[in-house]
């Protein structure tokens, strides 16, 4: 996968509950994203790039093509993630008062399902390895020439890397398809701080014609596809956002994670160990903690049953927390986090409450 595989999905606690219990996230139609101009911006900016790169300044995509595509409703749907773990603008826009940021690890391929039209049974959406890809922040009139050229080259390289070789071989004839398939990954340059990645579902290219549903967002009926991650979304950490009730939200989510049956992939022993070490912050932990973990790790991780491993690890953590010879700063930071029975680390945003 070409992008950073650890990504963050900002949302409300209620939506988090649905994701964890049902493994579904709504993919929103591109024309109904938060930035009203981003789809048309992508069409405009890419038209110039594709004409220049593949047409050698010949108008493979005309002004008429552009106007027609802007008027048409796109049939592509996107789930947005961020590369930023704890970003104020994301909290304000998507998670609001003490919402959550769901850390997901996409290093392994995921399979997705949705409802075909007229069916109540989900089916696979694609045979291809759909994965989140980086958004390019690209608006010529607000970028300096050097930055514009660098991003332009990145976009061209991305097109060459992700386009079918047969399609690319006759890029002049296939220019319009390349144009429309690449547009979902282009956004206005002013939003660059978001560090967005998108998981895009181009409906006409999926295995079936999947059902479109609608949700009300401030009286706008936004079209979406109800996308299920087949084994559950690969959540590794949940960060509670800033808010006056952050502690109460944290405690409620901890209770939920430790008592509710969830639809998420239960990690194997190797992944569970990785999560244990993530919780301990083992790479930057005091030398004494590293030494104790090295001597105890094999015994803690030896059982085949993850439930037993979890119990042994929580006992180990209690020993660390009660050891008054370990640096107090490390102990206090460890107390701010929780390691749950699903291998998910629960933590809090470091941003002060400022709403």
C-alpha positions as CSV (number, residue, x, y, z in Angstrom):
1,X,0.0,0.0,0.0
2,X,1.5,3.3,-1.0
3,X,0.2,5.4,1.9
4,X,0.7,5.4,5.6
5,X,-1.3,2.3,6.7
6,X,-2.2,3.8,10.1
7,X,-5.2,6.1,9.7
8,X,-7.8,7.9,11.9
9,X,-11.5,8.1,11.6
10,X,-13.1,11.0,13.5
11,X,-16.7,10.6,14.6
12,X,-19.2,10.7,17.4
13,X,-19.4,8.1,20.2
14,X,-22.8,7.0,18.9
15,X,-21.4,6.3,15.4
16,X,-18.4,4.6,17.0
17,X,-20.8,2.2,18.7
18,X,-22.5,1.3,15.4
19,X,-19.1,0.7,13.8
20,X,-17.9,-1.6,16.6
21,X,-21.2,-3.5,16.8
22,X,-22.1,-3.7,13.1
23,X,-18.8,-3.2,11.3
24,X,-20.4,-0.6,8.9
25,X,-19.4,2.9,7.9
26,X,-21.3,5.2,5.5
27,X,-19.4,6.1,2.3
28,X,-20.8,9.5,1.2
29,X,-21.3,10.6,-2.4
30,X,-18.5,12.9,-3.5
31,X,-20.7,15.8,-4.4
32,X,-22.1,15.9,-0.8
33,X,-18.8,16.1,1.1
34,X,-18.1,19.0,3.5
35,X,-16.3,21.1,0.9
36,X,-18.9,21.9,-1.7
37,X,-16.4,22.8,-4.3
38,X,-13.9,19.9,-3.9
39,X,-15.4,17.7,-6.7
40,X,-15.5,20.5,-9.3
41,X,-12.1,21.6,-8.2
42,X,-10.7,18.2,-8.8
43,X,-12.3,18.0,-12.3
44,X,-10.9,21.4,-13.2
45,X,-7.4,20.8,-12.0
46,X,-7.0,17.3,-13.3
47,X,-8.4,18.2,-16.8
48,X,-5.4,20.5,-17.3
49,X,-2.9,17.9,-15.9
50,X,-4.2,15.0,-18.0
51,X,-4.4,17.1,-21.2
52,X,-0.8,18.2,-20.6
53,X,0.6,14.8,-19.6
54,X,-1.2,12.3,-21.8
55,X,-2.4,14.6,-24.6
56,X,0.8,16.6,-24.9
57,X,-1.5,19.7,-24.6
58,X,-4.1,18.3,-26.9
59,X,-7.6,18.7,-25.5
60,X,-8.4,15.0,-24.7
61,X,-10.9,16.5,-22.2
62,X,-12.7,19.5,-23.5
63,X,-14.3,22.5,-21.8
64,X,-17.6,20.9,-22.7
65,X,-16.6,17.6,-21.1
66,X,-15.8,19.6,-17.9
67,X,-19.1,21.5,-17.8
68,X,-21.0,18.3,-18.4
69,X,-19.2,16.4,-15.6
70,X,-19.7,19.2,-13.2
71,X,-23.5,19.2,-13.9
72,X,-23.7,15.4,-13.6
73,X,-24.1,13.6,-10.3
74,X,-21.0,11.5,-9.6
75,X,-21.5,7.9,-8.8
76,X,-18.5,7.6,-6.5
77,X,-18.7,7.3,-2.7
78,X,-15.9,7.9,-0.2
79,X,-15.0,7.2,3.4
80,X,-12.6,9.8,4.7
81,X,-9.7,9.2,7.1
82,X,-6.9,11.4,8.4
83,X,-3.2,10.7,8.9
84,X,-3.4,13.0,12.0
85,X,-4.1,11.3,15.3
86,X,-5.1,14.3,17.4
87,X,-6.0,17.3,15.2
88,X,-8.2,20.1,16.5
89,X,-9.9,20.9,13.1
90,X,-10.9,17.2,12.8
91,X,-12.4,17.2,16.3
92,X,-14.3,20.4,15.6
93,X,-15.7,19.2,12.3
94,X,-16.4,15.6,12.7
95,X,-16.3,14.6,16.4
96,X,-17.6,17.7,18.3
97,X,-17.9,17.4,22.0
98,X,-15.7,14.6,23.3
99,X,-16.1,12.5,20.2
100,X,-13.6,9.9,19.2
101,X,-10.7,9.3,16.8
102,X,-10.6,5.6,15.7
103,X,-7.1,4.5,14.8
104,X,-7.1,1.8,12.1
105,X,-4.3,-0.3,10.8
106,X,-4.8,-1.0,7.0
107,X,-1.4,-2.9,6.6
108,X,-3.4,-6.0,5.8
109,X,-5.9,-6.1,2.9
110,X,-9.6,-5.7,3.9
111,X,-12.7,-7.0,2.2
112,X,-15.9,-4.9,2.0
113,X,-19.5,-5.7,1.5
114,X,-22.7,-3.7,0.8
115,X,-26.4,-4.3,-0.1
116,X,-27.2,-4.8,-3.8
117,X,-30.3,-3.1,-5.0
118,X,-33.4,-5.1,-3.9
119,X,-31.5,-7.3,-1.5
120,X,-31.2,-7.6,2.3
121,X,-28.1,-9.7,2.1
122,X,-24.7,-8.0,1.8
123,X,-22.3,-9.1,-1.0
124,X,-18.7,-8.4,-1.8
125,X,-18.2,-5.0,-3.5
126,X,-15.0,-5.8,-5.4
127,X,-12.4,-8.5,-6.3
128,X,-9.7,-5.9,-6.2
129,X,-7.7,-4.8,-3.1
130,X,-9.6,-1.6,-2.3
131,X,-7.6,0.5,0.2
132,X,-7.4,4.1,1.4
133,X,-5.3,6.3,-0.7
134,X,-3.8,9.7,-0.1
135,X,-5.7,12.9,-1.1
136,X,-3.7,15.4,-3.1
137,X,-4.3,19.1,-2.2
138,X,-4.1,20.8,-5.5
139,X,-5.4,24.2,-6.6
140,X,-3.1,26.0,-9.0
141,X,-4.2,29.6,-8.3
142,X,-3.3,29.4,-4.6
143,X,-0.1,27.4,-4.8
144,X,3.4,28.6,-5.5
145,X,5.0,27.2,-8.7
146,X,7.4,24.9,-7.0
147,X,4.8,23.2,-4.8
148,X,2.4,23.0,-7.6
149,X,4.9,21.2,-9.9
150,X,5.8,18.8,-7.1
151,X,2.2,17.8,-6.3
152,X,1.4,17.6,-10.1
153,X,4.3,15.1,-10.5
154,X,3.1,13.1,-7.5
155,X,-0.4,12.9,-9.1
156,X,0.9,11.8,-12.5
157,X,3.0,9.1,-10.7
158,X,0.0,8.0,-8.7
159,X,-2.1,7.7,-12.0
160,X,0.7,5.6,-13.6
161,X,1.0,3.3,-10.5
162,X,-2.7,2.7,-9.9
163,X,-4.1,2.5,-13.5
164,X,-4.4,-0.8,-15.3
165,X,-1.5,-1.2,-17.7
166,X,-3.8,-1.9,-20.7
167,X,-5.8,1.3,-19.9
168,X,-2.6,3.3,-19.5
169,X,-1.1,2.0,-22.8
170,X,-3.9,3.8,-24.7
171,X,-4.1,6.7,-22.3
172,X,-5.3,9.1,-25.0
173,X,-8.5,7.1,-25.6
174,X,-9.0,6.4,-21.9
175,X,-8.2,9.9,-20.7
176,X,-11.8,10.6,-19.6
177,X,-12.0,7.4,-17.5
178,X,-8.6,8.2,-15.9
179,X,-9.8,11.7,-15.2
180,X,-13.0,10.7,-13.5
181,X,-11.4,7.8,-11.5
182,X,-8.6,10.1,-10.2
183,X,-10.9,13.1,-9.3
184,X,-12.0,11.6,-5.9
185,X,-8.4,12.0,-4.6
186,X,-8.1,15.7,-5.4
187,X,-9.0,18.4,-2.9
188,X,-8.6,22.2,-2.6
189,X,-5.1,23.1,-1.4
190,X,-6.5,25.1,1.5
191,X,-7.5,21.9,3.3
192,X,-3.9,20.4,3.3
193,X,-3.6,20.3,7.1
194,X,-6.2,17.5,7.3
195,X,-3.8,14.9,5.9
196,X,-6.8,13.1,4.4
197,X,-6.9,9.6,2.9
198,X,-10.0,8.2,1.1
199,X,-11.4,4.8,0.6
200,X,-13.4,5.3,-2.6
201,X,-16.1,3.1,-4.0
202,X,-16.8,3.9,-7.7
203,X,-20.3,2.4,-8.0
204,X,-20.3,1.5,-11.8
205,X,-17.0,-0.4,-11.3
206,X,-18.2,-2.5,-8.4
207,X,-19.3,-6.2,-8.8
208,X,-23.0,-5.2,-8.6
209,X,-25.1,-2.1,-8.6
210,X,-25.3,-1.5,-4.9
211,X,-28.1,0.2,-3.1
212,X,-28.0,4.0,-2.4
213,X,-29.4,5.1,1.0
214,X,-29.9,8.7,2.3
215,X,-29.1,10.4,5.6
216,X,-30.3,13.7,6.9
217,X,-27.4,16.2,7.6
218,X,-28.8,19.6,8.5
219,X,-31.8,19.1,6.2
220,X,-29.6,17.9,3.3
221,X,-30.4,14.3,2.2
222,X,-26.9,13.0,1.6
223,X,-26.6,9.8,-0.6
224,X,-24.4,7.1,0.8
225,X,-23.4,3.4,0.5
226,X,-23.6,1.3,3.6
227,X,-20.2,-0.3,3.6
228,X,-19.3,-3.2,5.9
229,X,-15.8,-4.3,6.6
230,X,-16.2,-8.0,6.4
231,X,-14.2,-9.0,9.5
232,X,-14.7,-5.7,11.2
233,X,-12.8,-2.5,10.9
234,X,-9.1,-2.9,12.0
235,X,-9.3,-0.6,15.0
236,X,-6.2,-0.5,17.2
237,X,-6.8,2.6,19.4
238,X,-9.6,4.8,20.4
239,X,-8.8,8.4,21.4
240,X,-11.4,10.4,23.3
241,X,-11.6,14.0,22.1
242,X,-11.4,17.2,24.1
243,X,-14.5,18.2,25.9
244,X,-15.8,19.2,29.3
245,X,-17.0,15.6,29.9
246,X,-13.9,13.8,28.5
247,X,-13.4,11.7,31.7
248,X,-17.0,10.5,31.7
249,X,-16.9,9.7,28.0
250,X,-13.6,7.8,28.5
251,X,-15.0,5.7,31.4
252,X,-18.2,4.9,29.5
253,X,-16.2,3.8,26.4
254,X,-13.9,1.7,28.6
255,X,-16.9,-0.1,30.1
256,X,-18.4,-0.6,26.6
257,X,-15.2,-2.1,25.3
258,X,-14.7,-4.5,28.2
259,X,-18.3,-5.7,28.4
260,X,-19.8,-5.6,24.9
261,X,-19.4,-8.3,22.2
262,X,-18.0,-6.4,19.2
263,X,-17.7,-7.1,15.5
264,X,-14.0,-6.4,15.1
265,X,-11.1,-8.7,14.1
266,X,-9.7,-10.3,17.3
267,X,-5.9,-10.1,17.0
268,X,-3.7,-13.1,16.9
269,X,-0.9,-13.5,19.4
270,X,1.6,-11.6,17.4
271,X,-0.7,-8.7,16.8
272,X,-1.9,-8.8,20.4
273,X,1.7,-8.6,21.6
274,X,2.3,-5.6,19.3
275,X,-0.7,-3.9,20.9
276,X,0.5,-4.7,24.4
277,X,3.8,-3.0,23.6
278,X,2.0,-0.1,22.0
279,X,0.1,0.4,25.3
280,X,3.4,0.2,27.3
281,X,5.0,2.7,24.9
282,X,7.9,0.2,25.0
283,X,10.2,2.0,22.5
284,X,10.4,5.0,24.8
285,X,9.7,3.3,28.2
286,X,12.2,3.5,31.1
287,X,15.0,1.0,30.9
288,X,13.6,-0.9,33.9
289,X,10.3,-1.4,32.2
290,X,12.0,-2.7,29.1
291,X,14.1,-5.1,31.1
292,X,11.1,-6.4,33.1
293,X,9.1,-6.9,29.9
294,X,12.0,-8.7,28.2
295,X,12.1,-11.2,31.1
296,X,8.3,-11.6,31.4
297,X,7.2,-11.3,27.8
298,X,7.5,-15.0,26.9
299,X,5.5,-16.2,29.9
300,X,2.8,-13.6,29.4
301,X,2.4,-14.4,25.7
302,X,2.8,-18.1,25.9
303,X,-0.8,-19.3,26.4
304,X,-2.8,-20.0,23.2
305,X,-6.0,-18.4,24.6
306,X,-6.0,-14.6,24.1
307,X,-8.3,-14.2,27.2
308,X,-5.6,-15.8,29.4
309,X,-2.9,-13.6,27.7
310,X,-5.0,-10.5,28.4
311,X,-5.4,-11.5,32.1
312,X,-1.6,-12.2,32.5
313,X,-0.8,-8.8,30.8
314,X,-3.2,-6.8,33.0
315,X,-1.5,-8.5,36.0
316,X,1.8,-7.4,34.6
317,X,0.6,-3.8,34.2
318,X,-0.6,-3.7,37.8
319,X,2.9,-4.7,38.9
320,X,4.4,-1.9,36.8
321,X,1.9,0.6,38.2
322,X,2.7,-0.3,41.8
323,X,6.5,-0.3,41.4
324,X,7.6,3.0,43.0
325,X,11.1,2.7,41.6
326,X,9.9,3.4,38.1
327,X,9.8,7.1,36.9
328,X,6.6,8.8,38.1
329,X,6.1,10.5,34.8
330,X,5.9,7.2,33.0
331,X,3.5,5.7,35.5
332,X,1.2,8.8,35.3
333,X,1.1,8.6,31.5
334,X,0.4,4.8,31.7
335,X,-2.5,5.5,34.0
336,X,-4.0,7.8,31.4
337,X,-4.5,4.9,29.0
338,X,-6.3,1.6,29.2
339,X,-5.6,-1.7,27.5
340,X,-8.9,-3.4,26.8
341,X,-9.7,-7.1,26.3
342,X,-10.0,-6.6,22.5
343,X,-6.4,-5.5,22.3
344,X,-7.6,-1.9,21.7
345,X,-5.8,0.9,23.5
346,X,-8.0,3.6,24.9
347,X,-6.5,7.0,25.4
348,X,-7.4,10.7,25.6
349,X,-6.7,13.7,23.3
350,X,-3.8,15.9,24.6
351,X,-5.6,19.0,23.3
352,X,-7.1,21.2,26.2
353,X,-10.9,21.7,26.2
354,X,-11.4,25.0,24.4
355,X,-14.9,24.9,22.9
